[in-house]
Amino acid sequence: MDSNVGCVVNLVFAGLIAALSIAGYFVTVKKTGEHWPLWILLAVGWITLAIPYAVFLADYNLSVAATAALWLSSYVLIMVSLVLLFLKLLKFMKSREKK
């Protein structure tokens, strides 16, 4: 596969997941009235993951250190959002047990 095609696929995938995360935030606010920060962290994580692909497609060169830093920070943001999701689910399950 051509590297440009791979970058486009990764960029579109990351953008789509970021858009779904933002939509999830608004749906959660509408349905529950609660603001869950995990959605924002998830969207920022995926947007951060998309930055190196967008820069590559624009024919700019990032250093290896900058690319690694962007990828690492995006992975950390996505993992933190998943941990927050699990904590939210645990809280929800505990509140259901009390009822």
C-alpha positions as a LaTeX table, in Angstrom:
\begin{tabular}{lrrr}
\hline
Residue & $x$ (\AA) & $y$ (\AA) & $z$ (\AA) \\
\hline
Met1 & 0.00 & 0.00 & 0.00 \\
Asp2 & 1.23 & 3.45 & $-0.86$ \\
Ser3 & 2.26 & 5.51 & 2.18 \\
Asn4 & $-0.05$ & 8.37 & 1.17 \\
Val5 & $-3.03$ & 6.03 & 1.03 \\
Gly6 & $-2.17$ & 4.67 & 4.45 \\
Cys7 & $-1.87$ & 8.18 & 5.86 \\
Val8 & $-5.22$ & 9.19 & 4.37 \\
Val9 & $-6.90$ & 6.11 & 5.84 \\
Asn10 & $-5.38$ & 6.77 & 9.28 \\
Leu11 & $-6.28$ & 10.47 & 9.11 \\
Val12 & $-9.90$ & 9.75 & 8.13 \\
Phe13 & $-10.20$ & 7.03 & 10.80 \\
Ala14 & $-8.83$ & 9.30 & 13.54 \\
Gly15 & $-11.05$ & 12.17 & 12.43 \\
Leu16 & $-14.11$ & 9.95 & 12.37 \\
Ile17 & $-13.46$ & 8.61 & 15.87 \\
Ala18 & $-12.86$ & 12.18 & 17.13 \\
Ala19 & $-16.15$ & 13.32 & 15.58 \\
Leu20 & $-17.98$ & 10.37 & 17.15 \\
Ser21 & $-16.43$ & 11.23 & 20.52 \\
Ile22 & $-17.65$ & 14.80 & 20.27 \\
Ala23 & $-21.10$ & 13.55 & 19.27 \\
Gly24 & $-21.01$ & 11.15 & 22.24 \\
Tyr25 & $-20.31$ & 14.07 & 24.54 \\
Phe26 & $-23.35$ & 15.99 & 23.33 \\
Val27 & $-25.59$ & 12.92 & 23.41 \\
Thr28 & $-24.48$ & 12.17 & 26.97 \\
Val29 & $-25.20$ & 15.75 & 28.04 \\
Lys30 & $-28.61$ & 15.64 & 26.37 \\
Lys31 & $-29.62$ & 12.24 & 27.80 \\
Thr32 & $-28.15$ & 12.44 & 31.31 \\
Gly33 & $-27.47$ & 16.12 & 31.88 \\
Glu34 & $-23.93$ & 15.19 & 33.00 \\
His35 & $-20.69$ & 16.40 & 31.44 \\
Trp36 & $-18.36$ & 13.43 & 31.08 \\
Pro37 & $-14.78$ & 14.64 & 30.46 \\
Leu38 & $-13.79$ & 11.26 & 29.06 \\
Trp39 & $-15.42$ & 12.16 & 25.74 \\
Ile40 & $-13.34$ & 15.32 & 25.43 \\
Leu41 & $-10.13$ & 13.46 & 26.31 \\
Leu42 & $-10.96$ & 10.77 & 23.78 \\
Ala43 & $-11.58$ & 13.33 & 21.03 \\
Val44 & $-8.38$ & 15.23 & 21.84 \\
Gly45 & $-6.45$ & 11.95 & 21.86 \\
Trp46 & $-7.66$ & 11.00 & 18.41 \\
Ile47 & $-7.09$ & 14.50 & 17.04 \\
Thr48 & $-3.55$ & 14.37 & 18.43 \\
Leu49 & $-3.06$ & 11.03 & 16.69 \\
Ala50 & $-4.23$ & 12.57 & 13.39 \\
Ile51 & $-1.78$ & 15.49 & 13.48 \\
Pro52 & 1.31 & 13.60 & 12.21 \\
Tyr53 & $-0.69$ & 12.14 & 9.31 \\
Ala54 & $-2.04$ & 15.57 & 8.32 \\
Val55 & 1.45 & 17.07 & 8.51 \\
Phe56 & 2.88 & 14.24 & 6.39 \\
Leu57 & 0.16 & 14.68 & 3.75 \\
Ala58 & 0.91 & 18.42 & 3.67 \\
Asp59 & 4.53 & 17.53 & 2.72 \\
Tyr60 & 6.06 & 18.86 & 5.91 \\
Asn61 & 8.55 & 16.83 & 7.88 \\
Leu62 & 8.28 & 16.36 & 11.61 \\
Ser63 & 11.24 & 15.12 & 13.55 \\
Val64 & 11.13 & 11.59 & 14.83 \\
Ala65 & 11.01 & 12.93 & 18.38 \\
Ala66 & 8.01 & 15.18 & 17.62 \\
Thr67 & 6.14 & 12.35 & 15.90 \\
Ala68 & 6.86 & 9.99 & 18.78 \\
Ala69 & 5.76 & 12.62 & 21.31 \\
Leu70 & 2.48 & 13.16 & 19.46 \\
Trp71 & 1.80 & 9.43 & 19.22 \\
Leu72 & 2.71 & 8.82 & 22.85 \\
Ser73 & 0.57 & 11.69 & 24.10 \\
Ser74 & $-2.38$ & 10.50 & 22.01 \\
Tyr75 & $-2.07$ & 6.98 & 23.41 \\
Val76 & $-1.92$ & 8.35 & 26.96 \\
Leu77 & $-5.01$ & 10.53 & 26.39 \\
Ile78 & $-6.97$ & 7.62 & 24.94 \\
Met79 & $-5.96$ & 5.32 & 27.81 \\
Val80 & $-6.90$ & 7.94 & 30.40 \\
Ser81 & $-10.30$ & 8.35 & 28.77 \\
Leu82 & $-10.84$ & 4.59 & 28.89 \\
Val83 & $-9.89$ & 4.50 & 32.58 \\
Leu84 & $-12.38$ & 7.31 & 33.22 \\
Leu85 & $-15.03$ & 5.32 & 31.35 \\
Phe86 & $-14.41$ & 2.25 & 33.52 \\
Leu87 & $-14.57$ & 4.38 & 36.67 \\
Lys88 & $-17.85$ & 5.89 & 35.49 \\
Leu89 & $-19.26$ & 2.43 & 34.82 \\
Leu90 & $-18.18$ & 1.23 & 38.27 \\
Lys91 & $-19.88$ & 4.23 & 39.85 \\
Phe92 & $-23.02$ & 3.55 & 37.83 \\
Met93 & $-23.05$ & $-0.12$ & 38.84 \\
Lys94 & $-22.59$ & 0.75 & 42.52 \\
Ser95 & $-25.48$ & 3.20 & 42.37 \\
Arg96 & $-27.70$ & 0.51 & 40.78 \\
Glu97 & $-26.78$ & $-1.98$ & 43.52 \\
Lys98 & $-27.94$ & 0.45 & 46.19 \\
Lys99 & $-31.41$ & 0.69 & 44.65 \\
\hline
\end{tabular}
